[in-house]
């Protein structure tokens, strides 16, 4: 499994997607506003996702 880096887009839990803002030892902090419909889903803007529970779908271009 590839660990995410800051700026990567990840997918987790039933198709949710977000941009990694910070990488911690066991998890990443993800900005969900990457998804155009995140407000419609009644979600907070940021969430924490364990490294075991996501897949990197787009590498950072930074």
C-alpha positions, 0 to 999 in steps of 0.5 A: 500500500502506498502512503499518501503525501501532502497534495495527493488526492485520496479515495476512502469510505464509499467513494469520498475523495479529498486532498491530503493536507497533513500526514501523521504517523498513523493517519492523514488529514483530508480536505473534502472540499475537493468534492464539489458536492461535499456540502450537499453530503452534510460533511465537515470540510476536513476529516482524519483517515487512517493509512489503512483506509484509503487509496491514492488516486492522484499524485501531487504535482507540487 
